[in-house]
Amino acid sequence: MNILFIMYDQLRFDYLSCAGHPHLRTPNFDRVAAMGVRFTNAYVQSPICGASRMCYYTGRYASSHGAQWNGFPLRVGEQTLGDHLRREGMECWLIGKTHMRADAEGMARLGLSPDTTIGARQAECGFDAWIRDDGLWGEGPDGFYDERRSPYNEYLKSKGYPSQNPWADFANAGVEGGNIASGWMFRNADKPANIRETDSETPWLTREAIAFIKQAKAPWCAHVSYIKPHWPYIVPAPYHDMYGSAHVPAPVRDDVEREDPHPVFGAYMGNKIAQAFQQDEVRQKVIPAYMGLIKQCDDQLGVLLDYLGESGAMEDTMIVLTSDHGDYLGDHWLGEKDLFHEPSVKVPMIIYDPRSSADATRGTTCDALVESIDLAATFVEAAGGTVPDHIIEGRSLIPWLMGEQPEWREFAISEYDYSATAHCEKLGLEPRDARLFMVFDGRFKLIHAEGGFRPMLFDLETDPEEFHDLAKGDAHQGEIDRLYGYLAQWGRRLAQRVTRSEDDIKASRGKSMRRGILPFLVDGTEVPDELTSKYTGPAPKSYLEE
């Protein structure tokens, strides 16, 4: 069986028609959901791009792998999907974005060159790269945000777009009065991007995915990682005006959230992106563009699904649709992602398993608490392997796909390290204290903040909008203590003993005795005679009288 692992960047869980969006129609996401299982309570282990992706790729929590912010390198030696799947005879390829930075210092220390197979895989999150493009080719006074070559920019140049950075000048900009109307400015979000739709990022990557599948030798795992619907929020015609103000929902926010807010929440409500999304005119322009980007993603998913069907590959390909985090879009007085409200930390997750053993669950939903790290375990099992649970901290979802009711987790965890942000400095914190932890048991959501702050607590049963922070008072101390117990349980997990499995340890017991290591014996009768046979009998020679 092959695995098509598709990730959309910054796609909210509720912006799909199969998830109940009132206006946005996504028939191809719905098509996969009808073929498989839609997990309705899937949570990422960090609501920031790079850290979340490293959790997906390693199957480990952010504090286990350590790459907790964009640009924090994933350390050399951290095992990833590629390592686990190749052991099972499955290739593992990247098509699109990872947002990963190589541990160049670690590679140099170990003498690993990026132009070798092993070095290249270390530099690419363990993937073999069919094509990598992280999709943000911003350029400022100090140069490019991303210093690598952009394959997408090179493609645009080959199509005749006259620019050194056509990503910025065409794919993510409109035109106003003959001038560039950059997608970086929200006021331009309602303009069509100045590019032929077929040349925009999402169709380009779809073609690359199909080109890979055409030549691939099974079994393979292909991580098709789209940059959209991540900002800049601008989309080419005809998607730019498919939606308008009538399709923009009222923001999910309440004035009570601004009354004595938690200091970290208050800092985020006061930042630039939040203040922008607190303006109705920004939401009226950005959200229709965001919906247009999702509609384009859905259409291109249809192209990919049609190819799989026509080629016969659908019959032996597992398909996974998910995202690295959501987007506040003005909810809770915030923009972007970062914190742990549902629009940010909860993601879509849809899995189609082609095997007949999954027929009973087709078109169903599963409300179990799922973590993004579960996909790594799922893929290993799908490839025919045994999940190395001393390394991969997630749990395989295959039992749910097969209609089973496995014993499951009681809570989900997510982490956020904001030490690299201005909020850390604003709050007077040292980087080591700028950390948040979410523990969610399916009803109560606790957020612990390092740095001496109080926690936050929400009851999603009585307050599904997460307006009322119950930790402002002491009426819910029992729930706070219970959830802190879960957090402590998680904190005691065995995260770093990754070189020996439980079975390895059990099998090693007593081996040293059989190799002659026999300390602490009184007279030798404590062990079988065969273990002392090398140490008994006539002495070869005595030197005591010399």
Number of C-alpha atoms within 10 A of each C-alpha: 19 24 24 21 21 19 24 23 21 27 27 25 27 19 23 24 16 20 16 12 14 12 15 20 18 22 17 23 22 19 16 24 24 19 20 26 25 29 22 20 20 24 29 29 31 34 30 26 23 22 32 30 31 31 32 24 24 29 29 26 28 24 18 18 20 17 23 29 24 17 15 17 24 26 20 20 11 19 21 23 24 24 18 26 23 16 12 16 14 22 23 23 25 25 23 28 21 25 26 22 18 22 18 19 13 16 18 13 10 10 10 19 15 17 10 10 12 14 19 18 19 29 25 22 29 24 24 21 18 17 18 23 24 18 21 19 20 14 13 7 5 6 9 13 11 15 10 11 11 18 15 25 22 15 14 23 16 10 10 9 18 12 13 12 20 22 24 22 22 25 28 28 29 25 16 11 6 7 10 16 24 25 25 16 13 22 15 24 30 24 23 25 28 22 21 12 19 11 17 21 22 24 20 17 23 22 15 16 22 16 12 17 18 13 8 14 11 15 19 21 27 25 24 25 26 27 22 23 26 20 22 22 29 34 35 27 16 12 22 23 16 14 19 17 12 9 15 17 13 10 17 15 17 15 9 11 18 15 9 11 16 18 14 18 18 16 16 19 22 15 14 12 16 21 16 19 25 22 12 14 13 19 24 21 22 25 22 27 31 29 28 26 24 26 22 24 23 20 18 19 23 19 17 18 19 14 16 18 12 10 12 11 16 20 15 16 22 21 22 22 21 22 25 31 30 31 28 24 26 26 22 24 26 27 23 22 21 22 25 24 21 23 25 29 28 28 30 26 23 24 25 27 27 19 14 9 11 19 16 12 21 21 16 15 18 17 11 18 19 26 28 29 27 21 27 28 28 19 23 22 18 20 22 13 16 12 19 17 16 16 24 27 23 24 22 21 23 20 14 17 25 18 17 11 10 10 7 10 12 12 21 23 23 24 27 24 24 22 18 14 12 12 20 21 14 10 13 11 16 11 15 12 16 22 18 20 20 26 24 24 15 16 14 18 25 28 25 22 20 15 17 9 11 14 20 20 25 22 20 17 11 11 13 12 18 21 19 19 20 19 19 15 8 9 10 12 13 10 17 22 12 12 23 17 13 19 21 11 10 15 11 9 10 13 18 11 10 14 8 13 14 12 10 10 9 10 10 10 9 10 10 10 13 11 9 13 12 14 8 8 9 7 7 15 9 9 12 9 11 9 15 17 10 9 12 9 8 7 7 5 6 8 5 5 4 4
